[in-house]
């Protein structure tokens, strides 16, 4: 078997292991439990100060989608409430 095939297979396995490790946050400085405790979603009646402190948990390609989805849903709901209150005035 040619040497370049062995090197190619070894490189492919190495890349696969690195990708899987990154997917499961093996390289994270925090444990999964610490990450879960630190993140706080927006409260129902959030304030501008809550938005200033808003941060998302990092993920492999950016931020965790469920965190961002939760924040966007809270913002959409609040904006809808404020617009409805303004129209009633």
Secondary structure by P-SEA (a helix, b strand, c coil): ccaaaaaaaaaaaaaaaaaaaaaacccccccaaaaaaacccccccccaaaaaabbbbbccccccaaaaaaaaaaaaaaaaaaaaaaaac
